[in-house]
Amino acid sequence: MEILMQALKNLSTAEEFLNFFAIEYQPALVHVNRLHILQRFHQYLRQSPLPANCGEGEAILACRAMLERAYQDFVHSSSIKEKVFKVFRDAEGVRTVSVDNVRAALSGRQKAA
């Protein structure tokens, strides 16, 4: 598995990862979702880490399956729906604030100062 880990360290773009694992992809989809795909791949690796005694071939197949799954998540969905990054998860809780609430908060600060 050392050979695989060394090879992965030399990859940096989503396209390089997809090409390394021989996964067919749509360039336009990867262009828009590259960071999301790689982050989802990382999440899958954390959820199902490779066993220490895993053979090279088995490790490659497992990583390929996880990357393929990560890519497919964005073929059938979107980055907003998948909420891979914290900013998207936090956005669900964001609500609008009225101008009156902003004015009240500002006047409260001015009185305190």
Backbone as a chain_set.jsonl record, in Angstrom:
{"seq": "MEILMQALKNLSTAEEFLNFFAIEYQPALVHVNRLHILQRFHQYLRQSPLPANCGEGEAILACRAMLERAYQDFVHSSSIKEKVFKVFRDAEGVRTVSVDNVRAALSGRQKAA", "coords": {"N": [[0.827, -1.197, 0.0], [2.153, 1.1, 0.294], [3.169, 2.08, -2.101], [0.874, 2.997, -3.406], [0.078, 5.049, -1.614], [2.228, 6.805, -1.873], [1.972, 7.502, -4.562], [-0.516, 8.799, -4.486], [0.114, 11.051, -2.997], [1.4, 12.602, -4.838], [-0.563, 13.572, -6.455], [-2.76, 16.271, -7.239], [-4.98, 17.641, -8.329], [-8.515, 17.235, -8.916], [-9.0, 16.102, -11.377], [-6.576, 14.775, -11.846], [-6.677, 12.798, -9.856], [-8.985, 11.395, -10.694], [-8.158, 10.522, -13.234], [-5.937, 8.947, -12.497], [-7.192, 6.804, -11.173], [-8.573, 5.831, -13.291], [-11.214, 6.711, -13.899], [-14.013, 7.569, -15.672], [-15.117, 10.811, -16.55], [-17.046, 13.876, -16.594], [-15.708, 16.733, -17.79], [-16.745, 19.382, -17.404], [-18.466, 19.108, -15.222], [-16.67, 18.319, -13.231], [-15.053, 20.562, -13.175], [-16.689, 22.471, -11.939], [-17.235, 21.246, -9.492], [-14.896, 20.294, -8.278], [-13.429, 20.623, -5.774], [-15.363, 19.816, -3.987], [-15.787, 17.167, -4.723], [-13.278, 16.012, -4.129], [-13.185, 16.528, -1.374], [-15.389, 15.007, -0.5], [-14.483, 12.466, -1.209], [-12.34, 12.284, 0.578], [-13.829, 12.289, 2.957], [-15.171, 9.842, 2.697], [-12.972, 8.12, 2.808], [-12.157, 8.564, 5.436], [-14.385, 7.597, 6.8], [-14.356, 4.911, 6.134], [-11.657, 3.624, 6.644], [-8.704, 2.252, 5.13], [-7.591, -1.017, 5.846], [-4.618, -1.74, 7.747], [-3.214, -3.98, 6.901], [-3.914, -4.229, 4.293], [-3.708, -5.166, 0.9], [-1.92, -3.914, -1.993], [-3.382, -3.968, -4.478], [-6.005, -4.374, -3.55], [-6.325, -2.043, -2.036], [-6.179, -0.081, -4.026], [-8.481, -0.701, -5.53], [-10.452, -0.238, -3.567], [-10.096, 2.506, -3.002], [-10.592, 3.535, -5.533], [-13.298, 2.877, -5.825], [-14.403, 4.463, -3.802], [-13.755, 7.056, -4.695], [-15.09, 7.074, -7.13], [-17.707, 6.886, -6.181], [-17.84, 9.328, -4.778], [-17.599, 11.13, -6.915], [-19.918, 10.443, -8.382], [-21.858, 11.291, -6.587], [-22.087, 13.984, -7.155], [-22.816, 13.983, -9.757], [-25.423, 13.247, -9.718], [-26.519, 15.095, -8.029], [-26.043, 18.23, -6.314], [-23.58, 20.642, -5.236], [-24.66, 22.289, -3.323], [-26.852, 20.842, -2.364], [-25.539, 18.551, -1.408], [-23.87, 19.461, 0.611], [-21.084, 19.36, 1.485], [-19.054, 20.964, 2.517], [-18.562, 22.947, 5.471], [-19.569, 25.564, 5.35], [-21.806, 25.345, 3.686], [-23.411, 23.655, 5.173], [-23.831, 25.237, 7.419], [-25.235, 27.307, 6.254], [-27.833, 26.478, 6.078], [-29.016, 27.108, 8.488], [-29.112, 29.839, 8.45], [-30.941, 32.751, 8.644], [-33.051, 35.438, 7.515], [-32.497, 38.829, 8.484], [-34.213, 41.474, 9.858], [-34.351, 44.953, 8.902], [-35.084, 46.617, 10.977], [-34.23, 45.148, 13.236], [-31.472, 45.269, 12.86], [-31.038, 48.016, 13.072], [-31.828, 48.397, 15.742], [-29.867, 46.872, 17.059], [-27.573, 48.312, 16.369], [-28.102, 50.826, 17.515], [-28.134, 50.077, 20.18], [-25.46, 49.431, 20.543], [-24.283, 51.918, 20.146], [-25.226, 53.316, 22.364], [-23.998, 51.928, 24.397], [-21.357, 52.593, 24.026]], "CA": [[0.0, 0.0, 0.0], [3.065, 2.241, 0.3], [3.267, 2.604, -3.467], [-0.352, 3.761, -3.63], [0.119, 6.27, -0.807], [3.213, 7.699, -2.495], [1.371, 7.993, -5.805], [-1.585, 9.744, -4.14], [0.74, 12.285, -2.523], [1.82, 13.38, -6.007], [-1.743, 14.067, -7.168], [-3.28, 17.475, -6.595], [-6.273, 18.072, -8.846], [-9.545, 16.201, -9.031], [-8.777, 15.42, -12.658], [-5.453, 13.851, -11.682], [-7.177, 11.656, -9.092], [-9.906, 10.627, -11.543], [-7.348, 9.866, -14.26], [-5.127, 7.918, -11.85], [-8.048, 5.656, -10.9], [-9.238, 5.489, -14.562], [-12.656, 6.963, -13.772], [-14.502, 8.478, -16.705], [-15.794, 11.951, -15.935], [-17.414, 15.011, -17.427], [-14.852, 17.843, -17.371], [-17.512, 20.542, -16.924], [-18.96, 18.79, -13.882], [-15.517, 18.339, -12.326], [-14.611, 21.952, -13.076], [-17.554, 23.16, -10.978], [-17.324, 20.532, -8.205], [-13.63, 19.597, -7.983], [-13.111, 20.595, -4.348], [-16.415, 19.042, -3.322], [-15.529, 15.746, -5.014], [-12.119, 15.585, -3.35], [-13.544, 16.515, 0.044], [-16.261, 13.855, -0.271], [-13.58, 11.318, -1.263], [-11.65, 12.284, 1.872], [-14.812, 11.877, 3.965], [-15.378, 8.391, 2.546], [-11.767, 7.456, 3.306], [-12.186, 8.638, 6.899], [-15.468, 6.727, 7.278], [-13.968, 3.51, 5.896], [-10.21, 3.59, 6.411], [-8.136, 1.012, 4.605], [-6.876, -1.768, 6.887], [-3.152, -1.67, 7.663], [-2.706, -5.15, 6.184], [-4.557, -4.223, 2.976], [-2.791, -5.283, -0.225], [-1.898, -2.793, -2.944], [-4.507, -4.082, -5.408], [-7.244, -4.169, -2.787], [-6.369, -0.628, -1.671], [-6.502, 0.678, -5.239], [-9.895, -0.928, -5.837], [-11.273, 0.432, -2.55], [-10.008, 3.956, -3.23], [-11.28, 3.824, -6.79], [-14.742, 2.815, -5.558], [-14.794, 5.634, -3.007], [-13.682, 8.241, -5.543], [-16.212, 6.953, -8.082], [-18.915, 7.232, -5.41], [-17.793, 10.77, -4.524], [-17.909, 11.789, -8.191], [-21.326, 10.191, -8.702], [-22.688, 12.123, -5.709], [-22.292, 15.288, -7.78], [-23.482, 13.761, -11.045], [-26.851, 13.126, -9.434], [-26.932, 16.101, -7.065], [-25.277, 19.469, -6.447], [-22.777, 20.963, -4.046], [-25.558, 22.891, -2.329], [-27.633, 19.757, -1.75], [-24.655, 17.596, -0.739], [-23.355, 20.131, 1.805], [-19.819, 18.755, 1.868], [-18.305, 21.916, 3.315], [-19.25, 23.519, 6.621], [-20.279, 26.779, 4.962], [-23.105, 24.948, 3.145], [-24.21, 23.126, 6.29], [-24.206, 26.382, 8.248], [-26.176, 28.156, 5.518], [-29.203, 26.018, 6.341], [-29.525, 27.77, 9.678], [-29.127, 31.286, 8.264], [-32.259, 33.346, 8.41], [-32.952, 36.853, 7.21], [-32.571, 39.747, 9.616], [-34.929, 42.68, 9.419], [-33.644, 46.218, 9.042], [-35.384, 47.108, 12.321], [-33.344, 44.455, 14.168], [-30.126, 45.804, 12.663], [-31.033, 49.365, 13.668], [-31.878, 48.256, 17.197], [-28.561, 46.398, 17.496], [-26.623, 49.406, 16.217], [-28.366, 51.863, 18.527], [-27.697, 49.505, 21.446], [-23.992, 49.555, 20.585], [-23.935, 53.327, 20.292], [-25.519, 53.709, 23.739], [-22.993, 51.286, 25.251], [-20.058, 53.243, 23.812]], "C": [[0.869, 1.258, 0.0], [3.173, 2.887, -1.073], [2.051, 3.47, -3.781], [-0.301, 5.081, -2.876], [1.101, 7.278, -1.394], [2.645, 8.302, -3.78], [0.302, 9.04, -5.506], [-1.023, 11.076, -3.665], [1.155, 13.185, -3.675], [0.65, 13.935, -6.81], [-2.273, 15.298, -6.463], [-4.657, 17.892, -7.09], [-7.25, 16.897, -8.903], [-9.35, 15.407, -10.317], [-7.638, 14.414, -12.555], [-5.881, 12.603, -10.905], [-8.065, 10.775, -9.966], [-9.144, 9.882, -12.636], [-6.52, 8.73, -13.666], [-5.94, 6.643, -11.626], [-8.877, 5.245, -12.119], [-10.754, 5.591, -14.455], [-13.041, 7.961, -14.852], [-15.282, 9.592, -16.029], [-16.117, 13.016, -16.968], [-16.585, 16.207, -16.957], [-15.618, 19.046, -16.812], [-18.027, 20.312, -15.508], [-17.822, 18.84, -12.86], [-15.033, 19.767, -12.129], [-15.398, 22.705, -11.999], [-17.465, 22.549, -9.581], [-16.022, 19.908, -7.723], [-13.31, 19.53, -6.496], [-14.119, 19.755, -3.566], [-16.184, 17.54, -3.522], [-14.355, 15.239, -4.174], [-12.418, 15.552, -1.857], [-14.435, 15.324, 0.375], [-15.44, 12.566, -0.29], [-12.839, 11.185, 0.071], [-12.59, 11.836, 2.988], [-15.043, 10.368, 3.899], [-14.171, 7.608, 3.059], [-11.725, 7.475, 4.837], [-13.238, 7.705, 7.475], [-15.099, 5.252, 7.169], [-12.472, 3.431, 5.622], [-9.746, 2.221, 5.916], [-7.401, 0.29, 5.729], [-5.365, -1.715, 6.661], [-2.572, -2.826, 6.845], [-3.307, -5.285, 4.778], [-3.486, -4.309, 1.882], [-2.929, -4.113, -1.182], [-3.104, -2.808, -3.883], [-5.835, -3.823, -4.734], [-7.411, -2.696, -2.42], [-6.747, 0.233, -2.871], [-7.974, 0.522, -5.587], [-10.81, -0.211, -4.851], [-11.268, 1.945, -2.753], [-10.735, 4.354, -4.506], [-12.793, 3.844, -6.574], [-15.206, 4.036, -4.772], [-14.758, 6.923, -3.832], [-14.813, 8.236, -6.567], [-17.514, 7.349, -7.397], [-18.973, 8.735, -5.144], [-18.15, 11.548, -5.79], [-19.391, 11.648, -8.521], [-22.278, 11.002, -7.817], [-23.02, 13.445, -6.377], [-22.829, 15.18, -9.199], [-24.989, 13.817, -10.828], [-27.374, 14.187, -8.477], [-26.136, 17.377, -7.319], [-24.511, 19.73, -5.162], [-23.646, 21.561, -2.95], [-26.367, 21.808, -1.616], [-26.758, 18.807, -0.942], [-24.038, 18.155, 0.544], [-22.068, 19.496, 2.347], [-19.047, 19.678, 2.81], [-19.179, 22.574, 4.378], [-20.076, 24.752, 6.236], [-21.672, 26.451, 4.398], [-24.008, 24.39, 4.237], [-24.695, 24.257, 7.174], [-25.264, 27.245, 7.571], [-27.617, 27.731, 5.738], [-29.824, 26.758, 7.504], [-29.621, 29.278, 9.54], [-30.533, 31.746, 7.931], [-32.062, 34.819, 8.08], [-33.106, 37.67, 8.49], [-33.236, 41.011, 9.122], [-34.072, 43.916, 9.649], [-33.878, 46.79, 10.44], [-34.487, 46.452, 13.366], [-31.904, 44.962, 14.063], [-30.029, 47.187, 13.297], [-31.018, 49.287, 15.19], [-30.527, 47.797, 17.738], [-27.528, 47.506, 17.413], [-26.839, 50.482, 17.263], [-27.981, 51.357, 19.914], [-26.194, 49.603, 21.613], [-23.557, 50.999, 20.797], [-24.164, 53.804, 21.722], [-24.471, 53.135, 24.687], [-21.645, 51.973, 25.147], [-20.055, 54.616, 24.368]], "O": [[0.377, 2.355, -0.264], [3.258, 4.11, -1.183], [2.185, 4.551, -4.355], [-0.608, 6.128, -3.447], [0.827, 8.478, -1.405], [2.827, 9.491, -4.042], [0.221, 10.057, -6.195], [-1.625, 12.122, -3.908], [1.253, 14.401, -3.509], [0.859, 14.697, -7.754], [-2.245, 15.374, -5.234], [-5.433, 18.455, -6.317], [-6.853, 15.733, -8.934], [-9.516, 14.187, -10.336], [-7.724, 13.321, -13.113], [-5.494, 11.488, -11.252], [-7.916, 9.553, -9.978], [-9.457, 8.728, -12.929], [-6.414, 7.663, -14.271], [-5.448, 5.538, -11.855], [-9.776, 4.412, -12.006], [-11.483, 4.687, -14.863], [-12.478, 9.052, -14.94], [-16.013, 9.361, -15.066], [-15.546, 13.053, -18.058], [-16.751, 16.65, -15.82], [-15.175, 19.661, -15.842], [-18.022, 21.229, -14.687], [-17.999, 19.348, -11.753], [-14.642, 20.14, -11.023], [-14.826, 23.486, -11.238], [-17.606, 23.262, -8.588], [-16.05, 19.06, -6.831], [-12.948, 18.462, -6.002], [-13.763, 19.072, -2.606], [-16.367, 16.747, -2.598], [-14.431, 14.165, -3.578], [-11.96, 14.654, -1.15], [-14.261, 14.695, 1.418], [-15.673, 11.672, 0.523], [-12.731, 10.088, 0.619], [-12.184, 11.082, 3.872], [-15.102, 9.699, 4.93], [-14.329, 6.554, 3.675], [-11.3, 6.5, 5.457], [-13.019, 7.089, 8.518], [-15.485, 4.444, 8.013], [-12.064, 3.196, 4.485], [-10.326, 1.187, 6.245], [-6.664, 0.921, 6.486], [-4.898, -1.653, 5.524], [-1.554, -2.663, 6.172], [-3.21, -6.343, 4.156], [-2.478, -3.605, 1.939], [-3.939, -3.409, -1.177], [-3.769, -1.788, -4.064], [-6.694, -3.133, -5.282], [-8.518, -2.163, -2.486], [-7.542, 1.165, -2.748], [-8.644, 1.505, -5.904], [-11.826, 0.36, -5.247], [-12.316, 2.587, -2.684], [-11.41, 5.382, -4.553], [-13.486, 4.726, -7.083], [-16.276, 4.582, -5.041], [-15.629, 7.78, -3.685], [-15.419, 9.273, -6.837], [-18.329, 8.068, -7.975], [-20.033, 9.348, -5.271], [-18.914, 12.512, -5.737], [-20.043, 12.622, -8.897], [-23.375, 11.358, -8.246], [-24.115, 13.975, -6.19], [-23.251, 16.179, -9.781], [-25.73, 14.361, -11.646], [-28.559, 14.181, -8.145], [-25.615, 17.579, -8.416], [-24.77, 19.109, -4.131], [-23.381, 21.351, -1.766], [-26.541, 21.86, -0.398], [-27.186, 18.308, 0.099], [-23.719, 17.396, 1.46], [-21.987, 19.142, 3.523], [-18.455, 19.219, 3.787], [-20.386, 22.733, 4.196], [-21.174, 24.946, 6.758], [-22.616, 27.21, 4.617], [-25.217, 24.621, 4.234], [-25.838, 24.245, 7.632], [-26.099, 27.848, 8.246], [-28.53, 28.546, 5.599], [-31.029, 27.011, 7.51], [-30.16, 29.94, 10.427], [-31.207, 31.2, 7.057], [-30.997, 35.376, 8.348], [-33.76, 37.248, 9.444], [-32.861, 41.556, 8.083], [-33.175, 43.915, 10.493], [-32.972, 47.384, 11.026], [-34.027, 47.124, 14.289], [-31.205, 45.069, 15.071], [-29.052, 47.494, 13.98], [-30.283, 50.023, 15.849], [-30.086, 48.287, 18.777], [-26.687, 47.629, 18.303], [-25.88, 50.996, 17.837], [-27.541, 52.148, 20.748], [-25.708, 49.835, 22.72], [-22.601, 51.277, 21.522], [-23.387, 54.606, 22.24], [-24.097, 53.779, 25.668], [-20.863, 51.936, 26.097], [-19.046, 55.315, 24.28]]}, "num_chains": 1, "name": "protein.A"}
